[in-house]
Structure formats: C-alpha cells, structure tokens
Amino acid sequence: MVKVELKKMYEDVVVPEYAKEGDAGMDIRAYFTEEFVKKAGRDVYKEEGLRIEAGIRKIIPTGIKVAIPNGYEIQVRPRSGMAFKKGLTVLNTPGTIDAGYRGEIGVIIYNAGHDSVTIEHGERVAQLVLNKVPQVEWDVVEELPESVRGADGYGSTGEK
C-alpha cells in the first residue's frame, strides 16, 4: 500500500475509490463548480451536466489535487463502460500525472461516437492507476546488441 496525499478542493468532492476489491483503477468523478460553469458557457449546466458533441474533446475538472511520491506516477485511463456505452474515451491514454504536479486533476474526454453525450456532475469519468516509475540513466553506446526481431517494425509479426 502506498500513501498518496490528496486535497479535496471542495468539501463535497468524492475521493477516488476502487469499485471492487482487487481492481487496478480507482474511479474519479467530474466536479463542476459555478466558476467552471460560467467559463464553459452554454454547454455546461451543473444540474444538467456538460454536453460533448461528437468529435469534440473537453477537459473535465475533478476537484482533486494530489501529491504523488517521487518514483511514482498516476495514469489516467478510460472507463470501459463509458467507452462502450457512450463512445467516450480519455484522449491522451494513458494520461500521466507526474509526482511534481500539484494542480487540479483534469480529464481530457473525447467523444468518439456519433451523437452528443452528457457528462453529469459527480459522474465517474476515468480511472486512476498508481504506477512505480524507475528513473532512466542512458548508457550511450556505439552499437546495440543483436536480437531476434532486429529492426523489424510495424506489422512485422504478420496478421495471424
């Protein structure tokens, strides 16, 4: 178990949580403030949600800030139910939240479907997965060791 400090920006923010024991990802929810609603304009209503037209992306605020320990990252991943049922995905999958970031977590949602979709205030919009991330020290060499694959690239393993 790794402890991660979390700041709720508003008293009623729901802390990300695992839906079931053994889950890898914690569900994180949309949190629309009055300030967000005013900035976003006519397509956002706290009571009615945020409408995302087909082919459009929006940043969904969550009302949460975190302090991730050094040597870790949190990945932001899509929820399979939202992808299948609504055609919504996290655009930069997986999105990385670095240990040094202290701002509000935002989720970039993309509507890959054919119809407009509404995200409601408090709706689960993504999953967060904590990962250990080793730091790399490059060893610059003149030649790389041989491998079975070699330089064969995309599609080199065939279709079946």
Secondary structure, DSSP 4 states (H G I P E B T S, - for coil): ----EEEESSTTPPPPB-SSTT-S-EEEE----HHHHHHHGGGEETTTEEEE-TT-EEEEEEEEEEEPPTTEEEEEE--HHHHHHH-EEETTSSEEE-TT--SEEEEEEEE-SSS-EEEPTT-EEEEEEEEE-PPP-----SSPPP-SSTT--TTTT---
